């Protein structure tokens, strides 16, 4: 596969940026998928901790980008489970 890409890149140098950005996009998508899979709302082991989101601190920033929410000043509302 890589040999074919290298041969095409040698014959058509205009394809090099396209190959670069395709690989960059695939790498970024893979890293984001890994980040989502390791999030606090995903349960991989249901016998150990079936509800891991109950153990989160109210100041934990679970969103990727929080524009208007200041997580440092949040207080816990509700009972402990």
HUUR-V871934 format. One record per backbone hydrogen bond with DSSP energy under -0.5 kcal/mol. CO is the residue of the C=O (numbers start at 1). NH is the residue of the N-H. If there is no record, write none. Layout:
CO | NH
CO | NH
This chain:
1 | 5
2 | 6
3 | 7
4 | 8
5 | 9
6 | 10
7 | 11
8 | 12
12 | 15
13 | 16
15 | 19
16 | 20
17 | 21
18 | 22
19 | 23
20 | 24
21 | 25
22 | 26
23 | 27
24 | 28
25 | 29
26 | 30
27 | 31
28 | 32
29 | 33
30 | 34
31 | 35
32 | 36
33 | 37
34 | 38
36 | 39
39 | 42
42 | 44
44 | 46
45 | 49
51 | 54
52 | 55
53 | 56
57 | 60
60 | 62
65 | 67
68 | 70
69 | 71
70 | 73
71 | 74
